[in-house]
Amino acid sequence: MTLNPLNTLTGRLVLVTVIAVIISYATAFLIYANERGAALRRAAETGVVERVAYTAERLRTLPPGQRPVLAEGVRDFSIRYSIDATPAVNTVGAGAGGRIARAIAAELDDIDVFAQSRIVEGPSHWRRERRELDDQRRERSPRDERGLRQSTEVLIAVDLGGGAWLNARARLPGPRPLPLSALAGALVTVLIVGIGAALVSRQIGRPLADLATAAQALGSGQTQVTAPVSGPADVRRASMAFNAMAQRLGRQLNRQRQMLWALSHDLRTPITAIRLRAELVDDDATRQRLLASVEEMERLTEQALSLARAGASDEARASVDLAEIARTLCGELQDMGINATAEAPAPVIAEVRPSEIARALRNLAENAAKYGGGGTMRVYRGTDGDAVLEVTDDGPGVAPEVLERLAAPFFRADEARNSETGGAGLGLAIAQAIAEAHGGRLEFSNRTPRGFSAKLTLPGK
């Protein structure tokens, strides 16, 4: 089963932190780009206003005959001038054109100034345009098309007096991309913040993961469980509280086991004495009835002790093939005359207590043989990677309303199956206790059209 990093505390904290940094940087970049563009536009418009106003002021002081020569000789990388009898535009437009016209009129004592602007695509400098005009007969390549930029073209007309107009055509630079240094700085910042968030979350997530592992081990029946005490103060307090709880539970379990061993010995002694006295009874019928009752007491005592010990044995866990356990158990049951078959062709490895799993499967198989005429054991991997041990039969099944009560101690659903079967009603309870001690679960369901299924699911390795 693959682990999704976003399901961990570290992964989610890093993701949220990085997303927050990216959003904050994106917002800052938008504000920066807008302010930067506005500042560049104001600077470009101010430059055009100053140069056009200066040129118009010089031309107004010259005789009319010298004005065209001077206008043609002015070298400006983004403005072209000409002297004409009519203005190139005769209205004041909105946007950049209107702002430039009003600023030039203010510089030149409110003489008539008209200006209009429009968005064009082409070079922003007239020198580049002259080279392209010289090569206009050449076929333009796709690379040349990619080199064109959007810019704002402003047509300006300034009244020089005496029926002469200074017509100027200026190019304002279009929007410019953000500097690479800003983008590189943002990427480095995101990387540093992500690494920092990973380190901080690791300081929190590692102790929590160790605590979860220890809790899982305690829930599976292990008694000597200790969680490492590390990380922030809150996590350390949680680990210390868990360790104290685990120690108390361990002492209680040890006392319970000692009591069970003593109880087992003390119960067997009087039962054995009763058996000996029953065998001395002369009447055969009475003796058989007494011995049958003694056997029932022995069986009930052993099953009750098995239920109390289920999942709490000292047997060490080992990685075993559950399919091999099922095949071996079915062979033993068949030798005892119990109808049990195994369908486990592929190995399924899990870390379990082998004898306890065999005990749980034996109880399920005996239950299937007793109530369904025979059982089939299937061992396979579930879709989520868990190990599944399923015992099915072709019996009548059980009533749906008692499915959830089947694993209750001493509960018998004989009325739903066969009223002549015996048993103390502890076999399924023992199997469920073993499953829960391994961190798994035992589920019951009726099959269609008939039959019963007991599914023991264990965490996959």
N, C-alpha and C positions, 0 to 999 in steps of 0.2 A: 504494500500500500504506500503510495507516494505521499510525501508530506508537503502540504501547501504552505509556503512561507507566510502568506497573508493570514493564516489561521493562528500564528504565533504572536505573542506580545511584542517581540522584537520587530517582526515584519510589519505589523500594523502601526507601531509607533514610528518607525522609519518612514513608512509610506505617508502617514498623516503629516509628519514634519516636513518631508520633501515637498508634498503638495502645497502645504501652507507657504513654504519659502518660494516656490514657483509662482503661486498666485500673487504674493506680495511683490515679487520682482516684476511680474508682468504688469501689475498696476503701476508700479514705479516707472517702468519703461514707457507705458502709455502716456503718463503725465510728462515724463522727460522728453519723449518724442514730440508731443504736442507743443510744449514750451520751447523746445529747441527749434522746431519748424517755424513757430511764430517769431522767435528771435532772429532766425536767418532771413525770414521774409522782411521783417522790419529793417534789418541792416541792408538788405539788397535794395529795398525801396528808397531808403535814405540815401544810399549811394547814387541811385539814378536821379533823384531829385537834386542833389548837390551838383552832379556833373552837368545835367541839362540846364539848370539855372545858371551855372557858371558860364557854360557855352553861350546861352542866350544873352547874358549880360555883356559878354565880350562882343558878340555879333551886333548888338544894338549900338555899340560905340563906333562901329566901322561904317564906312561909306557903303551904300547898297551894292556897288560893283564888286567890292572885295569879299562880300559875305559868302557867296557860293564857294569861292576858292578855299576860304578858311574852313567852311563847314565840311567840304570834301576832304580836307587835310587833317581833320581831327581824328586821331587814332584812339579808339576806345574798344576794348575787347568785347563789350556787350551792347554797345549802342551805335547805331548808324544815323548820320545827320544828312539833311538835304534842305536847300532853300527853295521854296515853291511859292507861287502866287496864291494858292488855295491851301487850306488846312487839310491834312490827311484824315482827320476826324473833326466833326463839328459839334460833338456832344460830350458831356462828362458821364462816363459810365460808372458802374458800381464796382466794388471790390478794390483791387490794387490800382486800377486806372483812376478811380475817383480820388483815392487817397493821394496818389502822386500828383494829380492835377491841382488839387487844393494846396498841397505843400509847395509846388512850384509857383503858383499864383501868390502865395504868401511871401515867398522869397523875392519875387519880382514886383512888389508893390501892387498886387491885385490886377495885373494885366490879364488879357484873355488867354486862358490856357484850357485846352481840351485834351482828354485822354480816355482811351478805352483799352481794356485788357481781354485776353482770350488765352485758352490753353492750346498749345501747339506741341507737336512732336518733332524734334530735330535737335541739332547741336545748340548748346547754350552760348557759344562764342562765335562771333562773326568771322574770325580767321578760319575756323573749321568750315564754316559755310562757304567761304570763298574757295577753299580747296575742293569742296564737293561740287561747287558750280563749275570749276575748271574741269572736273572729271565727270560731268553730267552725261556725257555720251557713253561712258563706260557702264557696263551692266552692273547693277548693285547686287552684291552677294548677300546671302542670309546673315553673314557675320556683321555686315554694315547695318542691316535692319535691327539686329540685336543691340548695336551701339547707340541707337537713337534714344533720347530721353525726353520725358515730358517736361515742358517748361512753360512759363507764363510770358506771353508776348504783349508788350504795351506800346500802343501807338499814341504819340504825344504831338500836339500842335501848339506852338507858342507864337503869339502875335508880336512881330518885331517892329510893327509900325510901317507906314508907307506902303501898305498892300503886300508886304512880305511876311511869310510864315516860316518858322523853323519847325520842320517835321522831323521827328526822331522816332526811331523804332528800337525799343530796348528789349532785352531778354532777361527775365528774372529766373534764377535757378529753381528747378523743381524740387520735389521732396528728396532728401538724401537718406540712404540707409543708416541704421545705427552703427556706430563705430564697433569694429570687431573687438576692441579691448573691453568695451562694456559687456558684450556677450560672453567673452571669455571669462571676465570677472564673475559674471552671474553663474556660469557653469562651475567654476571653481568653488564659489560660495555654496552652491547646492551640494556639491560633492563633500565639502568639509562638514556642512550641517548634517548631511546624511550619515557620514561616518561617526560624527559626535552622537547623533541620536541612536545609532546602532550600539555604540559603546555604553551609553547610559542605559538603554533598554536591556542590554545584555546583563548589566549589573543587577537589574531587577528580575529579568526573565529567567536567568540561570537558577537562582535560588528557588523561584516559584516552580520551575520544572523539576528540580530535585525534590521539592516538597510534594508535588503531585505524584512523582514516582514512588516516594516513600509511602504516601497514603494508599496508592494502588497495591503496593506490596503488603501493607497491613490489612487491607481488605481481602486479599487473597489467602489469608491465614498465617502469614509469617509473623512471628512474635518479636524477634530481635531486629527491629526496624528503627533506624535513626536518620533523621533528615539533617543535612549539613546546615549549620547556623552561619549564614553569610548574607551579604547584601545590605540594603538599607535597614534602618532601625525597625520599621514596620514589618518587613519580611523576616528579620531575625526574631522578633517577638512571636510571629506566627510559627516559625520553625521550632522555637523553644517550647511553645504551648503544645505543638503536635508531639514533640519528643516526650513531654511529660504525660500526655494522654496515652501514647503508645506504651510507655513503661507501666502505667496503671492497668491498661488492657492486658499486657503481657503477664503481669502478676495475677490478674483475675483468671486468665486462661490457664496458667500453671496450677492455680488452686483448684480450678474446675477439673483439670485432668487428673490431679492427684485424688480428688474426690471420686472421679469415675473409676479409677483403678481400684480404689478401696471398695466402692460399691459393687463393682464386678466380682471381686473376690467374696465379699460378704453375701451376695445374692446366690452365687454358685454353691456355696457350702450348704445352706439350708435346702436348696432345691435338690442337691445330691442326696441329702439325708432323707428327704421325702421320697425320692425315687427308690432308695434302698428299702424303706419301710413298705412302700407300695408293692414291691416285688415279693415281699413276705406274705402278702394276702393270699389266702388259700383259694378263694372264689375267683375263677378265671375272669368272669364278666366284670366283677368289681375291680380286679387288678388291672384289666385293660383300660377301664374308664379312668382310673387314677393315673396310670402311666400316660394316657393321652393328655390329661390335664397338665401333668408335669412337663411333657414335651411342649405343650403350648406355652407354658410359663417360661421354659428355657428359650424357646424361639422368640417370644415377646421381649424377654430380657436382653437377648443378644442384639435384636434389631434396635431396641431403644438405646443400648450402648453404642451401637454403630452410628445411629443418628446423632448422638451427642458428640461422637468423635469425628464425624464427617467433616473433612476440610481442615481438621486441626491436628493431623498426624505429623510426626517428626520426619516423615519420608522426604528426602531431598528431591527437588525438581530436576528434571532432566529433559533434554531434547530427544523426543522419541517419535517414531512413525505411528500415528494413530491408526492408519490403515492396517498395519501389522498387528496391532493390539486387537482390532476388530476381527481379523482373520483367525488369530490364535484363539480368541474367546469363543468364536462360533464353533471351532473344532472341538473345544472342551465341552461346550453345551450339547453338541451333537452326540458326543460319547456318553453323555448323561441322559440321552433320549429326549432332549429338548430341540424342537424344530427351530433352528436359527441358521440363517445364511448371511454371507457377507458379500457386498458389492463395493469393493474398495481396490480398484486396479492400480490407482496412482498413489504414490506416497504423499502423506500430508504430515509435515513436521510441525510439532508444537512443543513448548516447554511446559510440562505438566508433572504431576505425581502419578506415575504409571499405574500403580495398584489401585489408587482411588478412581481413576478414569475407568479402569477395567471393572471395578465394583459398580460404578454408575451404569455402565453399559450392560453388565450382567443383570442388574435390577430391571432395566428397561426391556431387555430381551426376555427375561422370565415373565414380566408383565404382559408382553405381547404374545408369548406362547400360551399363557394361562387364559387370557381373555380373547385372543384373536386366532388361536390355533397355530401360531408360528409367527416369527418375526424376521425382518430383513434389515440388516445393518448397512447403511450407506455412509461412506466417509468421503468428503470432498471439500474444496475451498469455496467459500461464499464469494459474492461479487465484491465485497469490501475487504477480502483477504482473510477473513476469519475462518477458523477450522470448524466444520459442521459434522456432527455425528448424529445421524438420523436413524431411528428404529421405527419401522412401519409394520402394520399387520393388516389383514383383511377381515377383521372382526366387525361387530356391529357398531363400534364407536361408542361415544358417550353423549349424553344430552348436552346441548350447548351451554345450558345454565350452570353446569357443574365443572366446566373445563378449568376455570380459574381456581377451583378448590381441590383439584386432583392431587397437588403436591402438599396439601395440608397434612400434618401428622395424624395418623389413625383414621383418616377419611377413606371411605370405601365407596366406590360408585357401582357396587355389585348389582343394584337394581337396574342400572342402565346396561349391564353386560350379562353376567351369568350369576345368579343368586347362589349357585352351588359352589363357587370358588371360595377358597379360604384366604388366609393372610391377615397380617395385623394392620395393614394400611400404612406401612412405613417405607416401602421400597422406593416410591417416587419422591418422598420427602428426603430420603438419603441422597438420591441422585441430584435433586435440586440443591441441597446443601453443598455437595461436592462441586457442582457447576459454579455456584456463587463464590465458593472459596477460591476458584481459579479465575475469578473475574469474568465469568461467562454467564449464561442464562439457559434455562430449560423451558421450552415452549411446547404446548400441546395443541393439537388441532385435529378435526375430523377430515378424512379424505373423501373424495368424490369418485364413484357413487357410494362406496362404503369403505370402512377401514379407519385406522387411527394412526397418528403420527406423533412421535415424541422426538423433538429436535434439540440436541445439546450443542450449543454454540460456544466456542472458546476463542479468546483473542489470538489472532494469527501471530506467527513469529516474525 
